[in-house]
């Protein structure tokens, strides 16, 4: 039996929204797609929110993800910017909720830490590690790092949940051994 699931990762933004999709097959991640939604051309903030909602719904319809991993807003000094970012995140979450897709939030520091081992890594470092981990050819790397940020959210979610093995909850060593007999050397 092949265990398989798809994770949609989103880096919300009101100027540029990044997204990435991972396919997990037998506990191994591979890239399906990544990209950005450019929102700068729309002057109306509410129109931007509508476009975010529509794009997430479109991605869900096309790729049928099982879960949504989204970067949570971080603390910022500009209250108006934080409010707009929170709205963008909320609209993306509402789109997933409208299709009964579970949502998982990760702080930027957590995402960077899970991909690079450094919570203060630059966007370029995150992109380089994703390229290495997922074996993405140079020609397939996006011009905008918001796309790799969305992909990083998806991969972070995969790492945080140890892949597909949801029944791997252990209460003691006996429980661990009984669920991992193939890993025990006698």
PyMOL commands that set and color helices and strands:
alter all, ss='L'
color gray80, all
select helices_A, chain A and resi 45-63+79-97+108-116+123-134+138-140+145-160+173-179+181-183
alter helices_A, ss='H'
color red, helices_A
select strands_A, chain A and resi 4-11+16-25+28-38+67-71+102-106
alter strands_A, ss='S'
color yellow, strands_A
deselect
rebuild
show_as cartoon
